[in-house]
Amino acid sequence: MLPPACPMTETAVRHSAKTVHSANRYQIAHLLEHGHAKRGGGRVAARPQIAATEEKGIRDLEDRINEGLSG
């Protein structure tokens, strides 16, 4: 069971962002992103979902910084 989402700040609401924290199951994100070995042999396929969002966030941040520097 996932923990409830953390309260969103004013900035997060404006940008429709959420952060979900899990104090005791943070490793699951890594296993889903990169795949892992199964107990009885074989592997579970990777299901990338963090990398694309991270790259988009980096691009958006760079764009905002460039706009702030030029404007």
CHARMM internal coordinates of N, CA and C (Angstrom, degrees):
IC EDIT
DIST 1 N 1 CA 1.4523
DIST 1 CA 1 C 1.5288
ANGL 1 N 1 CA 1 C 108.80
DIST 1 C 2 N 1.3136
ANGL 1 CA 1 C 2 N 116.63
DIHE 1 N 1 CA 1 C 2 N 131.50
DIST 2 N 2 CA 1.4581
ANGL 1 C 2 N 2 CA 121.36
DIHE 1 CA 1 C 2 N 2 CA 179.35
DIST 2 CA 2 C 1.5226
ANGL 2 N 2 CA 2 C 110.58
DIHE 1 C 2 N 2 CA 2 C -80.88
DIST 2 C 3 N 1.3314
ANGL 2 CA 2 C 3 N 116.43
DIHE 2 N 2 CA 2 C 3 N 148.10
DIST 3 N 3 CA 1.4660
ANGL 2 C 3 N 3 CA 118.90
DIHE 2 CA 2 C 3 N 3 CA 176.50
DIST 3 CA 3 C 1.5191
ANGL 3 N 3 CA 3 C 109.97
DIHE 2 C 3 N 3 CA 3 C -71.83
DIST 3 C 4 N 1.3318
ANGL 3 CA 3 C 4 N 117.96
DIHE 3 N 3 CA 3 C 4 N 158.09
DIST 4 N 4 CA 1.4700
ANGL 3 C 4 N 4 CA 119.11
DIHE 3 CA 3 C 4 N 4 CA 177.68
DIST 4 CA 4 C 1.5191
ANGL 4 N 4 CA 4 C 110.30
DIHE 3 C 4 N 4 CA 4 C -64.01
DIST 4 C 5 N 1.3198
ANGL 4 CA 4 C 5 N 116.59
DIHE 4 N 4 CA 4 C 5 N 150.36
DIST 5 N 5 CA 1.4637
ANGL 4 C 5 N 5 CA 121.51
DIHE 4 CA 4 C 5 N 5 CA 179.15
DIST 5 CA 5 C 1.5191
ANGL 5 N 5 CA 5 C 109.83
DIHE 4 C 5 N 5 CA 5 C -62.94
DIST 5 C 6 N 1.3141
ANGL 5 CA 5 C 6 N 115.73
DIHE 5 N 5 CA 5 C 6 N 146.60
DIST 6 N 6 CA 1.4547
ANGL 5 C 6 N 6 CA 121.05
DIHE 5 CA 5 C 6 N 6 CA 178.37
DIST 6 CA 6 C 1.5267
ANGL 6 N 6 CA 6 C 109.61
DIHE 5 C 6 N 6 CA 6 C -70.77
DIST 6 C 7 N 1.3292
ANGL 6 CA 6 C 7 N 117.58
DIHE 6 N 6 CA 6 C 7 N 152.28
DIST 7 N 7 CA 1.4613
ANGL 6 C 7 N 7 CA 119.30
DIHE 6 CA 6 C 7 N 7 CA 176.98
DIST 7 CA 7 C 1.5297
ANGL 7 N 7 CA 7 C 110.16
DIHE 6 C 7 N 7 CA 7 C -58.38
DIST 7 C 8 N 1.3134
ANGL 7 CA 7 C 8 N 115.81
DIHE 7 N 7 CA 7 C 8 N 142.54
DIST 8 N 8 CA 1.4624
ANGL 7 C 8 N 8 CA 119.69
DIHE 7 CA 7 C 8 N 8 CA -178.11
DIST 8 CA 8 C 1.5184
ANGL 8 N 8 CA 8 C 109.77
DIHE 7 C 8 N 8 CA 8 C -91.33
DIST 8 C 9 N 1.3224
ANGL 8 CA 8 C 9 N 115.58
DIHE 8 N 8 CA 8 C 9 N 139.66
DIST 9 N 9 CA 1.4539
ANGL 8 C 9 N 9 CA 120.81
DIHE 8 CA 8 C 9 N 9 CA 177.42
DIST 9 CA 9 C 1.5174
ANGL 9 N 9 CA 9 C 109.38
DIHE 8 C 9 N 9 CA 9 C -80.09
DIST 9 C 10 N 1.3188
ANGL 9 CA 9 C 10 N 117.02
DIHE 9 N 9 CA 9 C 10 N 170.11
DIST 10 N 10 CA 1.4663
ANGL 9 C 10 N 10 CA 121.14
DIHE 9 CA 9 C 10 N 10 CA 178.90
DIST 10 CA 10 C 1.5215
ANGL 10 N 10 CA 10 C 110.40
DIHE 9 C 10 N 10 CA 10 C -58.76
DIST 10 C 11 N 1.3240
ANGL 10 CA 10 C 11 N 116.97
DIHE 10 N 10 CA 10 C 11 N -42.70
DIST 11 N 11 CA 1.4659
ANGL 10 C 11 N 11 CA 120.92
DIHE 10 CA 10 C 11 N 11 CA 179.61
DIST 11 CA 11 C 1.5191
ANGL 11 N 11 CA 11 C 110.22
DIHE 10 C 11 N 11 CA 11 C -63.53
DIST 11 C 12 N 1.3256
ANGL 11 CA 11 C 12 N 116.94
DIHE 11 N 11 CA 11 C 12 N -43.81
DIST 12 N 12 CA 1.4550
ANGL 11 C 12 N 12 CA 120.37
DIHE 11 CA 11 C 12 N 12 CA -179.12
DIST 12 CA 12 C 1.5249
ANGL 12 N 12 CA 12 C 111.12
DIHE 11 C 12 N 12 CA 12 C -64.13
DIST 12 C 13 N 1.3228
ANGL 12 CA 12 C 13 N 117.39
DIHE 12 N 12 CA 12 C 13 N -38.62
DIST 13 N 13 CA 1.4635
ANGL 12 C 13 N 13 CA 120.76
DIHE 12 CA 12 C 13 N 13 CA 179.25
DIST 13 CA 13 C 1.5240
ANGL 13 N 13 CA 13 C 109.81
DIHE 12 C 13 N 13 CA 13 C -64.17
DIST 13 C 14 N 1.3099
ANGL 13 CA 13 C 14 N 116.60
DIHE 13 N 13 CA 13 C 14 N -42.35
DIST 14 N 14 CA 1.4568
ANGL 13 C 14 N 14 CA 120.44
DIHE 13 CA 13 C 14 N 14 CA -179.12
DIST 14 CA 14 C 1.5184
ANGL 14 N 14 CA 14 C 110.86
DIHE 13 C 14 N 14 CA 14 C -62.83
DIST 14 C 15 N 1.3233
ANGL 14 CA 14 C 15 N 117.44
DIHE 14 N 14 CA 14 C 15 N -33.56
DIST 15 N 15 CA 1.4567
ANGL 14 C 15 N 15 CA 121.76
DIHE 14 CA 14 C 15 N 15 CA -177.84
DIST 15 CA 15 C 1.5259
ANGL 15 N 15 CA 15 C 112.34
DIHE 14 C 15 N 15 CA 15 C -102.98
DIST 15 C 16 N 1.3341
ANGL 15 CA 15 C 16 N 117.74
DIHE 15 N 15 CA 15 C 16 N 7.01
DIST 16 N 16 CA 1.4602
ANGL 15 C 16 N 16 CA 123.19
DIHE 15 CA 15 C 16 N 16 CA 178.52
DIST 16 CA 16 C 1.5243
ANGL 16 N 16 CA 16 C 112.26
DIHE 15 C 16 N 16 CA 16 C 53.33
DIST 16 C 17 N 1.3128
ANGL 16 CA 16 C 17 N 116.71
DIHE 16 N 16 CA 16 C 17 N 50.43
DIST 17 N 17 CA 1.4613
ANGL 16 C 17 N 17 CA 121.33
DIHE 16 CA 16 C 17 N 17 CA 179.02
DIST 17 CA 17 C 1.5149
ANGL 17 N 17 CA 17 C 109.75
DIHE 16 C 17 N 17 CA 17 C -113.79
DIST 17 C 18 N 1.3149
ANGL 17 CA 17 C 18 N 116.10
DIHE 17 N 17 CA 17 C 18 N 149.11
DIST 18 N 18 CA 1.4540
ANGL 17 C 18 N 18 CA 121.99
DIHE 17 CA 17 C 18 N 18 CA 176.36
DIST 18 CA 18 C 1.5225
ANGL 18 N 18 CA 18 C 108.48
DIHE 17 C 18 N 18 CA 18 C -133.01
DIST 18 C 19 N 1.2963
ANGL 18 CA 18 C 19 N 115.28
DIHE 18 N 18 CA 18 C 19 N 152.46
DIST 19 N 19 CA 1.4495
ANGL 18 C 19 N 19 CA 121.28
DIHE 18 CA 18 C 19 N 19 CA 172.86
DIST 19 CA 19 C 1.5173
ANGL 19 N 19 CA 19 C 107.18
DIHE 18 C 19 N 19 CA 19 C -127.73
DIST 19 C 20 N 1.3280
ANGL 19 CA 19 C 20 N 115.81
DIHE 19 N 19 CA 19 C 20 N 128.32
DIST 20 N 20 CA 1.4571
ANGL 19 C 20 N 20 CA 120.59
DIHE 19 CA 19 C 20 N 20 CA 177.55
DIST 20 CA 20 C 1.5146
ANGL 20 N 20 CA 20 C 106.97
DIHE 19 C 20 N 20 CA 20 C -115.89
DIST 20 C 21 N 1.3137
ANGL 20 CA 20 C 21 N 116.05
DIHE 20 N 20 CA 20 C 21 N 129.59
DIST 21 N 21 CA 1.4585
ANGL 20 C 21 N 21 CA 121.20
DIHE 20 CA 20 C 21 N 21 CA -179.39
DIST 21 CA 21 C 1.5193
ANGL 21 N 21 CA 21 C 109.52
DIHE 20 C 21 N 21 CA 21 C -113.46
DIST 21 C 22 N 1.3129
ANGL 21 CA 21 C 22 N 115.82
DIHE 21 N 21 CA 21 C 22 N 145.53
DIST 22 N 22 CA 1.4510
ANGL 21 C 22 N 22 CA 121.33
DIHE 21 CA 21 C 22 N 22 CA 173.03
DIST 22 CA 22 C 1.5212
ANGL 22 N 22 CA 22 C 107.11
DIHE 21 C 22 N 22 CA 22 C -135.77
DIST 22 C 23 N 1.2921
ANGL 22 CA 22 C 23 N 116.95
DIHE 22 N 22 CA 22 C 23 N 110.06
DIST 23 N 23 CA 1.4609
ANGL 22 C 23 N 23 CA 121.63
DIHE 22 CA 22 C 23 N 23 CA -175.57
DIST 23 CA 23 C 1.5219
ANGL 23 N 23 CA 23 C 112.75
DIHE 22 C 23 N 23 CA 23 C -66.85
DIST 23 C 24 N 1.3131
ANGL 23 CA 23 C 24 N 117.69
DIHE 23 N 23 CA 23 C 24 N -30.48
DIST 24 N 24 CA 1.4603
ANGL 23 C 24 N 24 CA 118.51
DIHE 23 CA 23 C 24 N 24 CA -173.75
DIST 24 CA 24 C 1.5285
ANGL 24 N 24 CA 24 C 114.52
DIHE 23 C 24 N 24 CA 24 C -115.40
DIST 24 C 25 N 1.3336
ANGL 24 CA 24 C 25 N 119.20
DIHE 24 N 24 CA 24 C 25 N 0.42
DIST 25 N 25 CA 1.4651
ANGL 24 C 25 N 25 CA 120.22
DIHE 24 CA 24 C 25 N 25 CA -177.85
DIST 25 CA 25 C 1.5254
ANGL 25 N 25 CA 25 C 112.09
DIHE 24 C 25 N 25 CA 25 C -133.83
DIST 25 C 26 N 1.3220
ANGL 25 CA 25 C 26 N 117.03
DIHE 25 N 25 CA 25 C 26 N 31.58
DIST 26 N 26 CA 1.4605
ANGL 25 C 26 N 26 CA 120.65
DIHE 25 CA 25 C 26 N 26 CA -177.41
DIST 26 CA 26 C 1.5212
ANGL 26 N 26 CA 26 C 112.53
DIHE 25 C 26 N 26 CA 26 C -65.83
DIST 26 C 27 N 1.3295
ANGL 26 CA 26 C 27 N 118.43
DIHE 26 N 26 CA 26 C 27 N -22.52
DIST 27 N 27 CA 1.4668
ANGL 26 C 27 N 27 CA 121.42
DIHE 26 CA 26 C 27 N 27 CA -177.73
DIST 27 CA 27 C 1.5242
ANGL 27 N 27 CA 27 C 112.09
DIHE 26 C 27 N 27 CA 27 C -68.07
DIST 27 C 28 N 1.3177
ANGL 27 CA 27 C 28 N 117.45
DIHE 27 N 27 CA 27 C 28 N -22.35
DIST 28 N 28 CA 1.4620
ANGL 27 C 28 N 28 CA 120.85
DIHE 27 CA 27 C 28 N 28 CA -176.75
DIST 28 CA 28 C 1.5287
ANGL 28 N 28 CA 28 C 111.10
DIHE 27 C 28 N 28 CA 28 C -60.20
DIST 28 C 29 N 1.3285
ANGL 28 CA 28 C 29 N 117.66
DIHE 28 N 28 CA 28 C 29 N -38.26
DIST 29 N 29 CA 1.4650
ANGL 28 C 29 N 29 CA 120.26
DIHE 28 CA 28 C 29 N 29 CA 179.78
DIST 29 CA 29 C 1.5264
ANGL 29 N 29 CA 29 C 110.21
DIHE 28 C 29 N 29 CA 29 C -59.87
DIST 29 C 30 N 1.3167
ANGL 29 CA 29 C 30 N 117.69
DIHE 29 N 29 CA 29 C 30 N -42.40
DIST 30 N 30 CA 1.4633
ANGL 29 C 30 N 30 CA 120.98
DIHE 29 CA 29 C 30 N 30 CA 179.46
DIST 30 CA 30 C 1.5271
ANGL 30 N 30 CA 30 C 110.40
DIHE 29 C 30 N 30 CA 30 C -65.03
DIST 30 C 31 N 1.3188
ANGL 30 CA 30 C 31 N 117.41
DIHE 30 N 30 CA 30 C 31 N -43.93
DIST 31 N 31 CA 1.4619
ANGL 30 C 31 N 31 CA 120.51
DIHE 30 CA 30 C 31 N 31 CA -179.24
DIST 31 CA 31 C 1.5221
ANGL 31 N 31 CA 31 C 111.46
DIHE 30 C 31 N 31 CA 31 C -64.15
DIST 31 C 32 N 1.3234
ANGL 31 CA 31 C 32 N 117.85
DIHE 31 N 31 CA 31 C 32 N -40.24
DIST 32 N 32 CA 1.4667
ANGL 31 C 32 N 32 CA 120.72
DIHE 31 CA 31 C 32 N 32 CA 177.54
DIST 32 CA 32 C 1.5212
ANGL 32 N 32 CA 32 C 111.35
DIHE 31 C 32 N 32 CA 32 C -66.74
DIST 32 C 33 N 1.3102
ANGL 32 CA 32 C 33 N 116.35
DIHE 32 N 32 CA 32 C 33 N -41.60
DIST 33 N 33 CA 1.4641
ANGL 32 C 33 N 33 CA 121.27
DIHE 32 CA 32 C 33 N 33 CA -176.55
DIST 33 CA 33 C 1.5321
ANGL 33 N 33 CA 33 C 111.98
DIHE 32 C 33 N 33 CA 33 C -66.69
DIST 33 C 34 N 1.3300
ANGL 33 CA 33 C 34 N 116.82
DIHE 33 N 33 CA 33 C 34 N -38.74
DIST 34 N 34 CA 1.4706
ANGL 33 C 34 N 34 CA 120.99
DIHE 33 CA 33 C 34 N 34 CA -171.90
DIST 34 CA 34 C 1.5236
ANGL 34 N 34 CA 34 C 114.72
DIHE 33 C 34 N 34 CA 34 C -111.77
DIST 34 C 35 N 1.3152
ANGL 34 CA 34 C 35 N 118.57
DIHE 34 N 34 CA 34 C 35 N -5.25
DIST 35 N 35 CA 1.4517
ANGL 34 C 35 N 35 CA 121.10
DIHE 34 CA 34 C 35 N 35 CA -176.53
DIST 35 CA 35 C 1.5315
ANGL 35 N 35 CA 35 C 110.04
DIHE 34 C 35 N 35 CA 35 C 80.16
DIST 35 C 36 N 1.3285
ANGL 35 CA 35 C 36 N 116.60
DIHE 35 N 35 CA 35 C 36 N 168.83
DIST 36 N 36 CA 1.4586
ANGL 35 C 36 N 36 CA 119.54
DIHE 35 CA 35 C 36 N 36 CA -179.61
DIST 36 CA 36 C 1.5203
ANGL 36 N 36 CA 36 C 110.22
DIHE 35 C 36 N 36 CA 36 C -161.54
DIST 36 C 37 N 1.3419
ANGL 36 CA 36 C 37 N 115.66
DIHE 36 N 36 CA 36 C 37 N 165.31
DIST 37 N 37 CA 1.4599
ANGL 36 C 37 N 37 CA 121.48
DIHE 36 CA 36 C 37 N 37 CA 178.27
DIST 37 CA 37 C 1.5238
ANGL 37 N 37 CA 37 C 109.75
DIHE 36 C 37 N 37 CA 37 C -75.55
DIST 37 C 38 N 1.3292
ANGL 37 CA 37 C 38 N 115.90
DIHE 37 N 37 CA 37 C 38 N 144.00
DIST 38 N 38 CA 1.4635
ANGL 37 C 38 N 38 CA 120.71
DIHE 37 CA 37 C 38 N 38 CA 176.18
DIST 38 CA 38 C 1.5266
ANGL 38 N 38 CA 38 C 109.07
DIHE 37 C 38 N 38 CA 38 C -90.10
DIST 38 C 39 N 1.2996
ANGL 38 CA 38 C 39 N 115.44
DIHE 38 N 38 CA 38 C 39 N 155.49
DIST 39 N 39 CA 1.4628
ANGL 38 C 39 N 39 CA 121.16
DIHE 38 CA 38 C 39 N 39 CA -177.86
DIST 39 CA 39 C 1.5294
ANGL 39 N 39 CA 39 C 112.38
DIHE 38 C 39 N 39 CA 39 C -58.92
DIST 39 C 40 N 1.3190
ANGL 39 CA 39 C 40 N 117.01
DIHE 39 N 39 CA 39 C 40 N -42.42
DIST 40 N 40 CA 1.4612
ANGL 39 C 40 N 40 CA 120.51
DIHE 39 CA 39 C 40 N 40 CA -176.64
DIST 40 CA 40 C 1.5165
ANGL 40 N 40 CA 40 C 113.84
DIHE 39 C 40 N 40 CA 40 C -90.45
DIST 40 C 41 N 1.3133
ANGL 40 CA 40 C 41 N 118.05
DIHE 40 N 40 CA 40 C 41 N 11.88
DIST 41 N 41 CA 1.4602
ANGL 40 C 41 N 41 CA 122.29
DIHE 40 CA 40 C 41 N 41 CA -177.76
DIST 41 CA 41 C 1.5166
ANGL 41 N 41 CA 41 C 111.01
DIHE 40 C 41 N 41 CA 41 C 105.65
DIST 41 C 42 N 1.2972
ANGL 41 CA 41 C 42 N 116.61
DIHE 41 N 41 CA 41 C 42 N 160.05
DIST 42 N 42 CA 1.4523
ANGL 41 C 42 N 42 CA 121.67
DIHE 41 CA 41 C 42 N 42 CA -177.35
DIST 42 CA 42 C 1.5223
ANGL 42 N 42 CA 42 C 111.45
DIHE 41 C 42 N 42 CA 42 C 85.42
DIST 42 C 43 N 1.3237
ANGL 42 CA 42 C 43 N 114.62
DIHE 42 N 42 CA 42 C 43 N -173.80
DIST 43 N 43 CA 1.4593
ANGL 42 C 43 N 43 CA 119.27
DIHE 42 CA 42 C 43 N 43 CA -177.82
DIST 43 CA 43 C 1.5238
ANGL 43 N 43 CA 43 C 110.46
DIHE 42 C 43 N 43 CA 43 C -135.48
DIST 43 C 44 N 1.3070
ANGL 43 CA 43 C 44 N 114.88
DIHE 43 N 43 CA 43 C 44 N 153.50
DIST 44 N 44 CA 1.4574
ANGL 43 C 44 N 44 CA 122.20
DIHE 43 CA 43 C 44 N 44 CA 172.25
DIST 44 CA 44 C 1.5237
ANGL 44 N 44 CA 44 C 106.06
DIHE 43 C 44 N 44 CA 44 C -95.17
DIST 44 C 45 N 1.3199
ANGL 44 CA 44 C 45 N 117.22
DIHE 44 N 44 CA 44 C 45 N 130.49
DIST 45 N 45 CA 1.4619
ANGL 44 C 45 N 45 CA 121.45
DIHE 44 CA 44 C 45 N 45 CA -177.82
DIST 45 CA 45 C 1.5328
ANGL 45 N 45 CA 45 C 111.02
DIHE 44 C 45 N 45 CA 45 C -64.89
DIST 45 C 46 N 1.3226
ANGL 45 CA 45 C 46 N 115.14
DIHE 45 N 45 CA 45 C 46 N 146.86
DIST 46 N 46 CA 1.4663
ANGL 45 C 46 N 46 CA 121.13
DIHE 45 CA 45 C 46 N 46 CA 175.80
DIST 46 CA 46 C 1.5197
ANGL 46 N 46 CA 46 C 109.75
DIHE 45 C 46 N 46 CA 46 C -68.42
DIST 46 C 47 N 1.3255
ANGL 46 CA 46 C 47 N 115.97
DIHE 46 N 46 CA 46 C 47 N 145.67
DIST 47 N 47 CA 1.4633
ANGL 46 C 47 N 47 CA 121.87
DIHE 46 CA 46 C 47 N 47 CA 176.39
DIST 47 CA 47 C 1.5257
ANGL 47 N 47 CA 47 C 107.57
DIHE 46 C 47 N 47 CA 47 C -128.06
DIST 47 C 48 N 1.3415
ANGL 47 CA 47 C 48 N 116.72
DIHE 47 N 47 CA 47 C 48 N 76.66
DIST 48 N 48 CA 1.4695
ANGL 47 C 48 N 48 CA 120.11
DIHE 47 CA 47 C 48 N 48 CA -175.93
DIST 48 CA 48 C 1.5201
ANGL 48 N 48 CA 48 C 111.62
DIHE 47 C 48 N 48 CA 48 C -59.60
DIST 48 C 49 N 1.3155
ANGL 48 CA 48 C 49 N 115.81
DIHE 48 N 48 CA 48 C 49 N 127.25
DIST 49 N 49 CA 1.4555
ANGL 48 C 49 N 49 CA 120.49
DIHE 48 CA 48 C 49 N 49 CA 177.53
DIST 49 CA 49 C 1.5160
ANGL 49 N 49 CA 49 C 111.31
DIHE 48 C 49 N 49 CA 49 C -143.83
DIST 49 C 50 N 1.3051
ANGL 49 CA 49 C 50 N 117.50
DIHE 49 N 49 CA 49 C 50 N -15.92
DIST 50 N 50 CA 1.4593
ANGL 49 C 50 N 50 CA 120.84
DIHE 49 CA 49 C 50 N 50 CA -178.80
DIST 50 CA 50 C 1.5267
ANGL 50 N 50 CA 50 C 110.71
DIHE 49 C 50 N 50 CA 50 C -91.39
DIST 50 C 51 N 1.3260
ANGL 50 CA 50 C 51 N 117.97
DIHE 50 N 50 CA 50 C 51 N -42.06
DIST 51 N 51 CA 1.4614
ANGL 50 C 51 N 51 CA 122.37
DIHE 50 CA 50 C 51 N 51 CA -173.16
DIST 51 CA 51 C 1.5318
ANGL 51 N 51 CA 51 C 112.72
DIHE 50 C 51 N 51 CA 51 C -57.87
DIST 51 C 52 N 1.3226
ANGL 51 CA 51 C 52 N 118.02
DIHE 51 N 51 CA 51 C 52 N -45.67
DIST 52 N 52 CA 1.4675
ANGL 51 C 52 N 52 CA 120.75
DIHE 51 CA 51 C 52 N 52 CA -178.04
DIST 52 CA 52 C 1.5263
ANGL 52 N 52 CA 52 C 110.95
DIHE 51 C 52 N 52 CA 52 C -64.25
DIST 52 C 53 N 1.3283
ANGL 52 CA 52 C 53 N 116.40
DIHE 52 N 52 CA 52 C 53 N -41.07
DIST 53 N 53 CA 1.4637
ANGL 52 C 53 N 53 CA 120.34
DIHE 52 CA 52 C 53 N 53 CA 179.43
DIST 53 CA 53 C 1.5217
ANGL 53 N 53 CA 53 C 110.56
DIHE 52 C 53 N 53 CA 53 C -67.94
DIST 53 C 54 N 1.3259
ANGL 53 CA 53 C 54 N 116.56
DIHE 53 N 53 CA 53 C 54 N -38.67
DIST 54 N 54 CA 1.4640
ANGL 53 C 54 N 54 CA 120.37
DIHE 53 CA 53 C 54 N 54 CA 177.98
DIST 54 CA 54 C 1.5272
ANGL 54 N 54 CA 54 C 110.27
DIHE 53 C 54 N 54 CA 54 C -63.00
DIST 54 C 55 N 1.3252
ANGL 54 CA 54 C 55 N 117.34
DIHE 54 N 54 CA 54 C 55 N -45.71
DIST 55 N 55 CA 1.4655
ANGL 54 C 55 N 55 CA 120.88
DIHE 54 CA 54 C 55 N 55 CA -179.98
DIST 55 CA 55 C 1.5315
ANGL 55 N 55 CA 55 C 110.85
DIHE 54 C 55 N 55 CA 55 C -61.40
DIST 55 C 56 N 1.3310
ANGL 55 CA 55 C 56 N 117.09
DIHE 55 N 55 CA 55 C 56 N -41.88
DIST 56 N 56 CA 1.4650
ANGL 55 C 56 N 56 CA 120.58
DIHE 55 CA 55 C 56 N 56 CA 178.33
DIST 56 CA 56 C 1.5253
ANGL 56 N 56 CA 56 C 110.19
DIHE 55 C 56 N 56 CA 56 C -63.91
DIST 56 C 57 N 1.3193
ANGL 56 CA 56 C 57 N 117.30
DIHE 56 N 56 CA 56 C 57 N -42.01
DIST 57 N 57 CA 1.4583
ANGL 56 C 57 N 57 CA 121.18
DIHE 56 CA 56 C 57 N 57 CA 178.25
DIST 57 CA 57 C 1.5162
ANGL 57 N 57 CA 57 C 112.12
DIHE 56 C 57 N 57 CA 57 C -61.93
DIST 57 C 58 N 1.3228
ANGL 57 CA 57 C 58 N 117.09
DIHE 57 N 57 CA 57 C 58 N -40.21
DIST 58 N 58 CA 1.4654
ANGL 57 C 58 N 58 CA 121.24
DIHE 57 CA 57 C 58 N 58 CA 177.87
DIST 58 CA 58 C 1.5243
ANGL 58 N 58 CA 58 C 110.21
DIHE 57 C 58 N 58 CA 58 C -64.18
DIST 58 C 59 N 1.3445
ANGL 58 CA 58 C 59 N 116.93
DIHE 58 N 58 CA 58 C 59 N -45.54
DIST 59 N 59 CA 1.4676
ANGL 58 C 59 N 59 CA 120.15
DIHE 58 CA 58 C 59 N 59 CA 178.85
DIST 59 CA 59 C 1.5246
ANGL 59 N 59 CA 59 C 111.15
DIHE 58 C 59 N 59 CA 59 C -61.37
DIST 59 C 60 N 1.3446
ANGL 59 CA 59 C 60 N 116.49
DIHE 59 N 59 CA 59 C 60 N -44.36
DIST 60 N 60 CA 1.4660
ANGL 59 C 60 N 60 CA 120.40
DIHE 59 CA 59 C 60 N 60 CA 179.74
DIST 60 CA 60 C 1.5303
ANGL 60 N 60 CA 60 C 110.98
DIHE 59 C 60 N 60 CA 60 C -61.68
DIST 60 C 61 N 1.3267
ANGL 60 CA 60 C 61 N 116.66
DIHE 60 N 60 CA 60 C 61 N -43.02
DIST 61 N 61 CA 1.4601
ANGL 60 C 61 N 61 CA 120.42
DIHE 60 CA 60 C 61 N 61 CA 178.91
DIST 61 CA 61 C 1.5223
ANGL 61 N 61 CA 61 C 110.89
DIHE 60 C 61 N 61 CA 61 C -62.69
DIST 61 C 62 N 1.3301
ANGL 61 CA 61 C 62 N 116.91
DIHE 61 N 61 CA 61 C 62 N -45.31
DIST 62 N 62 CA 1.4659
ANGL 61 C 62 N 62 CA 120.49
DIHE 61 CA 61 C 62 N 62 CA 178.60
DIST 62 CA 62 C 1.5263
ANGL 62 N 62 CA 62 C 110.71
DIHE 61 C 62 N 62 CA 62 C -60.42
DIST 62 C 63 N 1.3315
ANGL 62 CA 62 C 63 N 117.06
DIHE 62 N 62 CA 62 C 63 N -41.67
DIST 63 N 63 CA 1.4674
ANGL 62 C 63 N 63 CA 120.43
DIHE 62 CA 62 C 63 N 63 CA 178.53
DIST 63 CA 63 C 1.5246
ANGL 63 N 63 CA 63 C 111.05
DIHE 62 C 63 N 63 CA 63 C -62.35
DIST 63 C 64 N 1.3427
ANGL 63 CA 63 C 64 N 116.29
DIHE 63 N 63 CA 63 C 64 N -43.24
DIST 64 N 64 CA 1.4647
ANGL 63 C 64 N 64 CA 120.05
DIHE 63 CA 63 C 64 N 64 CA 179.82
DIST 64 CA 64 C 1.5350
ANGL 64 N 64 CA 64 C 111.57
DIHE 63 C 64 N 64 CA 64 C -65.13
DIST 64 C 65 N 1.3248
ANGL 64 CA 64 C 65 N 116.11
DIHE 64 N 64 CA 64 C 65 N -38.39
DIST 65 N 65 CA 1.4665
ANGL 64 C 65 N 65 CA 119.64
DIHE 64 CA 64 C 65 N 65 CA 178.00
DIST 65 CA 65 C 1.5184
ANGL 65 N 65 CA 65 C 109.91
DIHE 64 C 65 N 65 CA 65 C -65.71
DIST 65 C 66 N 1.3335
ANGL 65 CA 65 C 66 N 117.15
DIHE 65 N 65 CA 65 C 66 N -45.42
DIST 66 N 66 CA 1.4683
ANGL 65 C 66 N 66 CA 120.38
DIHE 65 CA 65 C 66 N 66 CA 179.53
DIST 66 CA 66 C 1.5255
ANGL 66 N 66 CA 66 C 111.64
DIHE 65 C 66 N 66 CA 66 C -62.39
DIST 66 C 67 N 1.3409
ANGL 66 CA 66 C 67 N 117.15
DIHE 66 N 66 CA 66 C 67 N -39.88
DIST 67 N 67 CA 1.4638
ANGL 66 C 67 N 67 CA 120.24
DIHE 66 CA 66 C 67 N 67 CA 177.11
DIST 67 CA 67 C 1.5250
ANGL 67 N 67 CA 67 C 110.66
DIHE 66 C 67 N 67 CA 67 C -62.95
DIST 67 C 68 N 1.3197
ANGL 67 CA 67 C 68 N 116.76
DIHE 67 N 67 CA 67 C 68 N -41.50
DIST 68 N 68 CA 1.4603
ANGL 67 C 68 N 68 CA 120.62
DIHE 67 CA 67 C 68 N 68 CA 179.52
DIST 68 CA 68 C 1.5184
ANGL 68 N 68 CA 68 C 112.52
DIHE 67 C 68 N 68 CA 68 C -66.25
DIST 68 C 69 N 1.3297
ANGL 68 CA 68 C 69 N 116.98
DIHE 68 N 68 CA 68 C 69 N -36.23
DIST 69 N 69 CA 1.4623
ANGL 68 C 69 N 69 CA 120.25
DIHE 68 CA 68 C 69 N 69 CA 179.73
DIST 69 CA 69 C 1.5215
ANGL 69 N 69 CA 69 C 112.21
DIHE 68 C 69 N 69 CA 69 C -74.05
DIST 69 C 70 N 1.3254
ANGL 69 CA 69 C 70 N 117.01
DIHE 69 N 69 CA 69 C 70 N -32.33
DIST 70 N 70 CA 1.4571
ANGL 69 C 70 N 70 CA 119.40
DIHE 69 CA 69 C 70 N 70 CA -176.88
DIST 70 CA 70 C 1.5292
ANGL 70 N 70 CA 70 C 112.35
DIHE 69 C 70 N 70 CA 70 C -90.31
DIST 70 C 71 N 1.3037
ANGL 70 CA 70 C 71 N 117.21
DIHE 70 N 70 CA 70 C 71 N -15.42
DIST 71 N 71 CA 1.4617
ANGL 70 C 71 N 71 CA 119.64
DIHE 70 CA 70 C 71 N 71 CA -174.14
DIST 71 CA 71 C 1.4488
ANGL 71 N 71 CA 71 C 111.85
DIHE 70 C 71 N 71 CA 71 C -105.29
END
COOR INIT
IC SEED 1 N 1 CA 1 C
IC BUILD
